[in-house]
Amino acid sequence: MNTKVTLAGVELKNPVMTASGTFGSGMEYSEFVDLNKLGAVVTKGVANVPWSGNPTPRVAETYGGMLNAIGLQNPGIDVFVKRDIPFLKKYDTKIIVNVCGKSEKDYIEVVERLGGEPVDMLEINISCPNVKEGGIAFGQNAASIEHITSAVKKAAKQPVIMKLSPNVTDITEMARAAEAGGADVLSLINTVTGMKIDINRQTFALANKTGGLSGPAIKPVALRMVYQVANAVKLPIIGMGGIATAEDALEFILAGATAVSVGTANFANPRATLDIVSGIEEYMATKNVGDINELIGIVR
């Protein structure tokens, strides 16, 4: 039985990876999860300098999911290179670094710094606020997406994954812009903007007022978008958004995703990724599927 998949020339032992921002760099989870069994570990967002993130409270539970307004808190690229990469290199898994920034220069600095590091792929978080454009996310404007993708590609030594925001009118327009800019892979979806109000305190549950909604509640939206994008571009796709079980993961694969990322489910079940890996293998055995690649995008 073959569970290997390939993304832009990078072979993963299986299609299951972690979603950025839900797994740190694997250190916290390594007590519960054998990282050697994952297709890849996707790190928390890394910026050129340390980011302190948003004020608290910045996490709130909702029906079928959670809201977060962490604000991409991270220790910066220097600490990441010194601490996190050596940790991950101890394991037989692919390393995908999520890169965030507030300007083109920010992204390029991190991408160039990672050029000489032993990491396998770069995932570019374009849901970051573009300070030069008044705070609108890079990923909400097709011209911005094509421009930032092209700039990152010119600077990158590793294959580039562009992570698309769902907070747009037409996801396929954004996917085509990333493809035109030279992206190697697309990942989607990032969180959906949402809000919660505490009726007892009569104020917002999050200090930031709004946050990113993740978890099972967004899965049908994510699945629809992955299907649309798979039929709009020729790039491989990493699907994510509410994946908690092998059944969820298989839906994304059947819709056209080559690989999947597991995020919010890790908080409720630290072993979710491993359960999904074994569940996919059981499904393949039951359905007499010899190669997982036979399943990708077969639902038309």
Salt bridges, closest charged atoms under 4 A:
GLU11 OE1 - LYS4 NZ 3.98
ASP78 OD1 - ARG113 NH1 2.46
ASP84 OD1 - ARG83 NE 2.49
ASP92 OD2 - LYS13 NZ 3.10
GLU104 OE1 - HIS147 NE2 2.54
GLU109 OE2 - LYS105 NZ 2.92
ASP184 OD2 - LYS153 NZ 2.93
ASP198 OD2 - ARG201 NE 3.06
ASP248 OD1 - LYS219 NZ 2.77
GLU251 OE2 - LYS219 NZ 2.56
